Amino acid sequence: MSSRDRDLAVESLRANLRAAGIPAREEDIERVVAEGIPDRAVVFRALLAATGDDCIPDFLSGWSLAGVGARGEGKATADPAAGPAQVAAPSPTVARARPEPSPWLSTIAELAPLVRAGSVSPVELTEQALARIEEDDGRANTFQLVLAEEALAAAHRAENEVAGGRWRGPLHGIPVAVKDLLAMKGTVTTSGSKVLADHVTDHDAAAVERLRAAGAVIVGKTRLSEFAYWPGSTNPHYGPTPNPRDPTRDAGGSSSGSAAAVARGMVYAALGTDTGGSIRIPAALCGVVGLKPTFGRASLHGCATLAWSLDHVGPLARSVEDAALVLAAIAGRDPRDPRTRPAPPLVADGSPGDRPGGARRPRAGLRVGVPRDLHLGAPLEDAASRSWARANRALEQAGATLVEVDLDEIHMLRQVAVLTLGVEAAAHHAPMLRSRYDDYGEFCRGRLVAAFTFSAQDYLGAQRLRHWIRTRWDAACRRVDLLSLPCQPGVAPLLDMPASTDLTNLFNALGWPAISVPCGDGEHGLPLAVQLVAKPWDESTLVRAARAVEM
């Protein structure tokens, strides 16, 4: 690259900040330059030029309707608070027989029939959850806000409803949590920031509405990195969240509190959001399941925006089946969020036990694509490579066929995801940056400033490249039903250090559903995970395969 191209990129950064009225500090700009962000802009422009001009921007491609109708179109839900009309109501697994079961060693699917039968009390479950939070959260730093009185009142309502024969489904009376990026009426929704430290919301997010409609007991709101813009738990205002296995290691981010709360047994499931891996990464590092649905499967109404075309909301849970049950509860068309679609129901193929997450074996003839090359800058850690191989063997033993696939555009798609995230986040935050610049933490502020390096032409170019890659990957994956990849190149990094988005942000850019499933341990007994990815709207195949991998 020429020095002139680089100088022009730096000039563009300064000009864009001035045009946006952002009072950027000189030291922040110099830090962006020192980190080589203008160089990345120059490299991206050269990459785009090399692909030609025969592709349209991705937001014109209509991809999010792909597959709808192939297995039946669902009906739109007129009232999101009333529950998802298009999602088949799941029946929980019959509890596995064992002497004197401890609720805190159980899953939602195991507990649900016990709650329904009246042998397990929602009030007692909630009291236990609140006691664990009180005992452990001082060192765990998982909760931004605990809603003890509200949770106990909801638990009493649930218990009375169940006793009166009005059982709502498997989440009824189950303690859960939500990431503090989701609005809850009458509570402060900080989004992990000082900027919104006093922001009391007057409504519930759609996902919160649906949890309440399912009878779940929301015990609190969980920690996250500032504005969810970091793949670790670092937060300059509220502190980091240590890994449940090792307090010197990080829980991952940005849904750090949600993952840690589930892993520590404080709640049975929690909602997170995922813009570049923020559900799957902390799930992988904390040893729980994290499910990012198809873009448009679950409404983002009432969820603070990071990037309009990359954000997803989804569950973190103790098991694949539990994650599927939570997703079934929150999914559905929402007229308040035009990104949602009348998607096929969350069911599999009519096999026995057919419900979200209900079957343990993948469907007959399943073909799983295994990339020949992950195009990483450094090799996988040995334990991560062994974990991936172990997961693939489990799929084969369950009857799947492994097929090598070439996804040579991985490195391009990573750049598209990073650029799209940066530009959309900067556009969203520009008004607050103008008025509250110094209230942003240094790292979040720096990332937002860096995004002003890129122009409108760069953003449109990224969307064209996104469409070009999507078309190629659609063709490459026609021979397979799923993809199998590691979720992380190794175990959890040290506390306050970021995890990698290199294997996760690809599927935010594509909008494909993906799940992180624990698969053994690595160095120092820290969790490892495999990531399975399905085609749009095929979460049912995804979770059935994931259950075969689950250890």
N, C-alpha and C positions, 0 to 999 in steps of 0.2 A: 504494500500500500504506500502511496506517496504521502509525503509530509503535507502537501497542499490539501489532499483529501481529508487528512486528519484535522488540519487547522480549520477547514470549512465546517467539519462536524462540530468542533468546539464553538465556533462562531454561531452555528445554528442553535446549539444548546443555550447560549446566552441570549440570543434573539428570541427564542421561544419562551424562555422564562420572563423576559421583559414584556413580550406581547401578552402573556397570561397574567401579568401583574403579580407574579410571585416574588416576594422580597428575599430571594435566595442569598445566603451568605457566601462570600467569596471562598471561604475555606470549604464550604460544602461543594461548590463547583470544582475547586481544585482536587478535592477527594475523588469526585466522579471522573475527572480526567486522569488522575493517577491510577484509578482502577481499570482504565482502558475502555470505558464505555463508548467514547467516540470511535475507538478502533473497531468495536463490535458493529457499530452502525455502518462503517465503511465496508466491513467484511460482508454484512448482511446484504447491502446494496449490490455488491459484486455477485453474491450467490443468487440473488433474485434475477439479475441480468442474464445469468447463465442458463436459467430455466426457460427462457423465452416468454412470449406474451400471449400464449394461446389458452389461458385459463382465466376464469372469472373469480371475483371475490367469493369467499366461502359463504358469507351470509346470504348470498343469492342462490345457493345450490339446493335448498330445500331438503338437506340431508336429514333433518330432525323428524321427518315423516317417513323415513325409510323403514320398511318392515311393518308399518301400521297397516292392518288389513290382511297381512299374510296369515295371522292367526286370530283375527277377529278384532274389530275396532271397539274400544270401550265408549261408554256414553259420558258426555261432559257432566261434571258435578256442578250444579247450580249453586249449592251452598257448601263451601269447603268445610265449614264447621260441623256439618252434619255427617261427615265421613266420606271416604272415597267410593263413589258408586261403581267405579270401574274395576275395583280390586276384589278378587275373590276372597271371601272371609276365610281365614285359615283355621284349621283345627289343630290344637297343640298336641305334641307327642304325649302318649300315655307315660306317666312318670315311671322311670326305671325302678324296679323293686330293689330296695336296700334297707337295712335296719336303721331305724331312727334317722331319717334323712335330715341333714342340716340345711335350712334354707340358703345359707350363704355358700353352700357347695353346689347349689342347684342352678339351672338355667331357667329362663322364662318358660320355655316349652315344657320343662318338667314341673314347674310350679303352677302353671295355669290350671291344670285339672284339679290340683289340690286346693287352690283358691276357690275354684268354681264349686267344689264339693264342700267347702266350708272348713276343711281340715287345716288350712293355713290362713292366717289372718292378715289382710292388708295393713291393718293398724300396727301389728307386731313387726311386719316386714319394714314398714316405714320408720318405726321407732328404732329398729336395729340399724337401718341406713343412717339415720340422723346421729345415732350414738357412734357409729364408725367414723362419720365425718368429724364429729366433735373431738374424738380421740386422736385422729390421725392427720387432720388437715393442717394443723399448725406446722408440721414439717413437710407435708405432701404438697401444699399450695395448689390444690386442684380446683377449689371453688372460689369464684368471684363473689357469689352471693348465695347464702343458704336460706331457704324459705320454709323454716320449720313449722310455723303455725299454719301456713297455707297448705303444706304437704300433709300434716296430720288431719286437717279438716277434709281434704280430698280423700285420704285413706278411710276415714270414718264413713264418708259418703259411699265410697266403693264397697265397703264391707256391708253397709245397709242394703245397697242395691243388689249385691250378690245374694245376700240372705233372703231378699224378696223375690228372687228368681229372675232378676234383670241383669244377667251376666253379659257384658259387652264384647267379650273376646279375650284373647290371651294376654293382653297388656293390662287388663282390668285389675287395679290394686297393686300394680308392680312399680316399685320406686325407680325412677329414671332421672336423668339430668339433661340440660340443654346448654350448648355453647353460648357464651355471652355475646354472641353476634346476632342472636335471634330475639326479637321483641317479645316481651311478656308484659301484659297490661299492668300498669302501676309499679313497675320495677325500673331501675336504672339499667340501661343497656349500654355498657361502656365501649364495646368492641375492642376491649383491651387498651383503651387510649385514655389519656388525660383530657383530650379535646372533648370527649363525650362523657366525662366523669359525672356530670349532673344531668344526663339525658334520660329523663323519665318517659317511657313509651306509654301511649294511651290505647294500645291495641296488642293483640297477640299475632305473632307470625303464623302463617298458614300451617306450618309443621307443628307448631305448639297447639293450635286449634285442633288438629287431627289427633295429637297425642291425648289431649283432654277428652275428645270425643270417644277415644278408645278406652278411656277410663284409667290411663296411666297416672301415676302420682309423681309430679315433678318436684323434686326436693331442692333443686337449686340450679344455678348457672355457673358454668365452668370457665376456667382461665384459658387464655389464648395469647399468642404474640400480638403485638400492636397492629390493629386493623387486619389481623390474619395474614400479614405480609411478611412471612418468614417461616421456613420449614423447621423451626426449632421452637423451644419454649421461651426464649429470651424475651423479657419485657422490662423496659427501663422504669416503668411506673408501678408494676405490681409483682415483679420478681419472676424467676424461672420456676418451672415445675420439674423436679427431679424424677428420674426413672424409678418406677416401683421396685425394680430388681437391684438397683445400685444407685444410691443418692449422688454419686460422683458423675453419673451419666445423665444425659438429657432424655426427656420423655418424647421429644419430637414435637412437630407443630404443623399447622398452627392449632389444631384441636387437641392441645396437650392435656388440658384439664379433663376433657371428656375421656380420652384414652386411659389416663392414669386413674380416674375415678372408677372406671369399669375394672381395670386390672387390680386395683386395691380392694375390690369388693364393696365399695361404697354404694354403688348402684348396679342394677342388672344390665342397663344399656344407657347410652347417651347419644344425643345428636351432635354431629359435627358438620363442618363445611369443608369443601375440597375444591380449590382453584388450581392447584398445581401438585396436589398429593396430600392435602392437609387432613384428610381422614385416614388414608392408607398408611402414611408415614408414621404417625404416632401409634397407630394400631400395630404396625409391624414392630416398632421399637419397644412397645410395652407388652407384647404378647397377647393381644386380643384380635378380634375380627373387625375389619373396617370395610364397609361397602359403599362405593360411589356409584349411584345409579346412572342410567342413561340421562344425558342432558335433556331436561324437559319432563322427566318422570315425576319429580316432586317439586312443588311450588317453592319459589324463593321470596314470595311476598312476605314482608316484614323481616327479612334477613338483610343486614347491612351489606352493601355491595363492595366487592373488591374488583371484580372484572365481570362485566355483564355477560360476556359470551363464554366464560370459563367456569363460573361459580356453580357448585352443586351442593345440595344438602343431603345428608344420609346418616346411617346409624353406625355406632361402634358398640360391640356386644361381646359376650363371653363365648358365643358359638355362632356358627354359620346360620343355623336354623333361627336363632334369636334375631340375628341381623335381618334375615328375610322377613320375620314377623313384624319387626319395627318398620321396615321399609313398606310392607303392605299396608300398615296403618297410616303412614304419612303420604303415600303416593296418590296421585290423581290430578285430573285436570282442574285448573283454577283460573277463572276468568280474570282475576286480578293480576295474574302473571302470564303474559302472552307467550312466554317460552314453553309453557306446559302444553302437552299434546294429549289427544284421546288415545292413549297407548293401549296395547294389548294387556290383558290382565296378567297379574303375577302368578301364573300357574305353569306347571310343566306340561307333560304330554299325555295325561290320563292314566298314568301308571298307579299302582296301589300306593297309598300314602301321598298322592299328588296334591301338593299345596306348597306355598312358599317355603322352601328349605326342607320339605318333608322327606324326600327320597334320598337315600344315602349313596346310591349308585348313579353315575351319569347314564344318560339314555344310550340305548344300543347304537353302535356305529359311530360314537363320538370321535371326532378327529381334532387333535390338539396341536396347534402350530407352535413350534419351538424355534425362535430366531437363531440363525446360524451365528450372527454377530450382533452384540448389543451396542457396539460403537461407543464404548465407555473410554474415558481418558486414562483410566487405570483399571487393572483387572479386578474381578470380584475377589473378595477375601475367600480363602479356601473353604471355610465353613459355610459361607453363603452359596458357593458353587455346589457343595455337597447337599445342602438343604434343597436347592433347586432340583438337583438330580433325584433326590429322595421323593419330592413331590411328583415329579414326572413318572417315577416308577409306580407310585401309588395310583396314579391315573391309569397307567397301563394295566396294573393288576385289577383295576375295577372295570376293565374292558375297553378302555379308550386306545386309540392309535395315535402315536406321536408322528408328526410330519414336520420336517425342517422347512422353514420359510425364510425368504430373504426380505428384510425390511431395511433396505440400504438408505432410506431417507430419514432414519431416526435422528441423525445429528441436525438435519434441517428442521425437522418438526420441533425439536427442543428449542431452537432459536425462534421459531414462530410462536411457540407457547410463551417464552420469556418476553418477547417484544409485545405480543398482544396483551399480556398481563400488565406490563409496565405502562403502556399507553392508555389502556382503559382505566387502570387505577389512578394514574395522574389526572386524567380527565375528570374522574369522579371527585377527586380530592382537591382539585384546583381552587374551588371557592373557599374551602377551609384553610388551605395553605396560604391564601391571600390574607386571611384574617387571624389565623392562629398558628402561624409558621413556627414560632418558638415553643409551642406546646407539644409539637411532635417530638418523639424520641429521635436521637441522632441517626440511627440506622434506618428507620422507616422513612424519615425525612429525606435521607440521602438516596434511597431507592426511588422515591417519587421525583426528586429533582433529576435523577439520572434519566428518567423516562422522557424528559423534555429534549433529550438528544435526538429523538426520532421524530420525523415529520409525518404529516398526513399521508404523503406518498409512501413512506415506509410502512405505515399501518395498513394501507390498502394493498401494498405489495405482500405483506405478511398474510393477508386474507386470501390473496390469489394463490400464494404458495401453499397455504393450508388446504385449499380446494384441490390443488394439483396432487398433493401428497395423499389426501383422502381418496381420490380416485384411484391412485396406484395401489394403496393399501386395500381398498375394497376388492380390487382385482386379485391381489396377492393372497387374500384371505378367503377367496371363494372356495378353496379346497378344504378349509378347516372351519370348525365351529367355535373354537376358543383359541386364545394365545396364552402361553405360559411364560412368565418372566420372573426373575427375582423382584422383590419390592424395594430392597435396599442393597447396596453393594457390600454391606457388612453390618456389624452390630451398632448399637446406639453410640453416638459420639459423646465426648465429654460434655458436662453440663455447660449450657450457654453456647454450645457450638451447633451449627446448622446440620441437618441431615441433607441427603441428596434428593433432588427432584428429577434426576436424569432418567429414571425408569418410570416415573409416575405422571409428569406433566404432559407427556405424549397423549394421554387418553382424556385429558381435559380439553386439549386442542381438538381432538376428534369427537368428543362427547360420548365415547363408548363406555359401557358399564364395566367396572373393574372392582375386584375384591382382594384384600390382603388377608391371608390365612396363616396363622402361626405354623411353622414347620421346623421344629427342633430348636436347639440352642447353639450359640457360637462361643466366642471367647468370654471367659468369666461368667458363664451361664446366662448370658444375655440372649433375648429372643431373636430368632430369625423368621422370615416369612416369605412365602411365595405370593406372586400376584397373578391372578387369572383375569382375562379380559374377554368379554363376549361382544357380539355384534349388537347394534342398537336395539333396545327393547327386549333383549333375550336374557334378562336377569334370571329367569327360571333355570335355563341350562347352566348359567354361571354358578348359581348356588348349589345345584345338584353336584356339579363337578367339584366344587369347593368342599362339600361334605365328604367326598371320597379322599381328599387330601388331609382333612382335619385330623389332628393327632390328639 
